Amino acid sequence: MTSLAGRPTRIVVDLDAITHNLHAIRARVGVPTMAIVKANAYGHGLLPVARHLQAQGVERLGVAFVEEGIALREAGIRVPILVLGGIFGPQLGQFLAHDLEITVSSLDKLRQVEAAAEAAGRKAAVHLKIDTGMARIGVHGASAGPFIEAAVAARACAVVGVYSHLACADDPAHPMTALQLARFATACAHFERIGAPMPLRHLANSGGVLHFPDTWLDLVRPGLLLYGVLPDPAARATVDVRPALSLVSRVVYFKVVRAGDTVSYGATWTAGRDTRVVTVPVGYGDGWPRALSSPTASAPGARRGGEVLLRGRRHPLVGRVCMDQFMVDIGADSAWNEDEVVLVGRQGDDAIGVAEVAERAGTIPYEILVGLNLRIPREYVGG
Ligand SMILES: *Cc1c(COP(=O)(O)O)cnc(C)c1O
């Protein structure tokens, strides 16, 4: 952090950490990777991350929506891209025009894809989605036979993959994963039964990669883990990953708050003694959660309130997080305007991870990362 040109608040993405994590995942699973880059690559920036992953030889990319896939194609990304989300008929022409792989999640959708492919004079590359317990999108395992048969017979479709999604893989002890794996295997057996070649079978998200080797099959689909974050406090760090994202800002204001005076909206926090308070120019308008406001005595709840690193020490957020600013009580410590403040990342001997921020805000690390919005400039190091 050397320049104060532009906004002093920055997300710094360490591309070397993403490289390290991709290789660590590959070394563990021994099958190809579909790197998940939906939701702006979990806040890390869709295009820079996708370009970097392509340069690292990633086999495939996965996104949630067709718009994300088109953005990748328009930026010159050439690797196969699967759109994981449910499809809308009128968008199918866009899938075909941009060579995006389609998730087909019902017989009805299969018919729509066939019709669109025939109309466009192209073959649609499809992955069949089986619902093994998530009940989100996908053909229920019990109806998979006729669905697979119809897809294999559809001349305008090339069945590239068959997949499902795990509901409970973040927890290494949860019995749901074995049940889903068994249902998925039963569904996949229909390909053998009708003498059709087995397409790519894929099931493992980050939790599956970490905890359930039986789910690795032909391809893994890690998202969060690729960015160096574990999905859950119960997760086991069976892959050595490093966090890729830091969020830093600078002190914009310093003052002394007198004992008995209050800080921020609602006057929810009262100084118990004369103390030093600094203001940091980041707020919920950037996606920094308002749930990191200091807990009030009248509503203690589960939240613990946020902390930041300043001059190598931890200090608590006080009062409510505003849209564009929040305040930090530094007690008797000193600080100067423009001092670096670390919201996520390392400073001195201490570090605040996304998982910690999530726990303090009463949410999951996914929501913290993807919430960091486009008002915050991204800076890329390494790569
Ligand atoms: C988001 C998503 C993933 C990646 O999940 P992580 O928990 O971030 O690894 C994998 N598969 C599907 C279908 C998804 O929607």
The ligand as a Tripos MOL2 file, in Angstrom:
@<TRIPOS>MOLECULE
LIG
   15    15     1     0     0
SMALL
NO_CHARGES

@<TRIPOS>ATOM
      1 C1        -21.2660  -22.8170   -5.8210 C.3       1 LIG1
      2 C2        -21.2340  -24.2170   -6.2760 C.ar      1 LIG1
      3 C3        -20.0720  -24.9850   -6.1040 C.ar      1 LIG1
      4 C4        -18.8730  -24.5150   -5.3140 C.3       1 LIG1
      5 O1        -19.1810  -24.5750   -3.9300 O.3       1 LIG1
      6 P1        -18.0600  -24.3050   -2.8230 P.3       1 LIG1
      7 O2        -18.7130  -24.6830   -1.5580 O.co2     1 LIG1
      8 O3        -17.7540  -22.8360   -2.8990 O.co2     1 LIG1
      9 O4        -16.8950  -25.1360   -3.1660 O.co2     1 LIG1
     10 C5        -20.0540  -26.2390   -6.6640 C.ar      1 LIG1
     11 N1        -21.1170  -26.7320   -7.3440 N.ar      1 LIG1
     12 C6        -22.2750  -26.0240   -7.4990 C.ar      1 LIG1
     13 C7        -23.4140  -26.6290   -8.2420 C.3       1 LIG1
     14 C8        -22.3620  -24.7480   -6.9690 C.ar      1 LIG1
     15 O5        -23.4980  -24.0670   -7.1100 O.3       1 LIG1
@<TRIPOS>BOND
     1     1     2 1
     2     2     3 ar
     3     2    14 ar
     4     3     4 1
     5     3    10 ar
     6     4     5 1
     7     5     6 1
     8     6     7 2
     9     6     8 1
    10     6     9 1
    11    10    11 ar
    12    11    12 ar
    13    12    13 1
    14    12    14 ar
    15    14    15 1
@<TRIPOS>SUBSTRUCTURE
     1 LIG1         1 GROUP 0 **** ****
